[in-house]
């Protein structure tokens, strides 16, 4: 009976450590965004598409 409790506690601690590691790795991820297009380019593309 004691061995089952000890094994269970070890499994719970391993899962807890993996969860904390995964959460910390997710918070460390650096998100990037695409730069916004130049408004002049947007107008040029819109007028060339309108001509087609």
Secondary structure, 3 states (H helix, E strand, C coil): CHHHHHHHHHHHHHHHHHHHHHHHHHHHCCCCCCCCCCHHHHHHHHHHHHHC
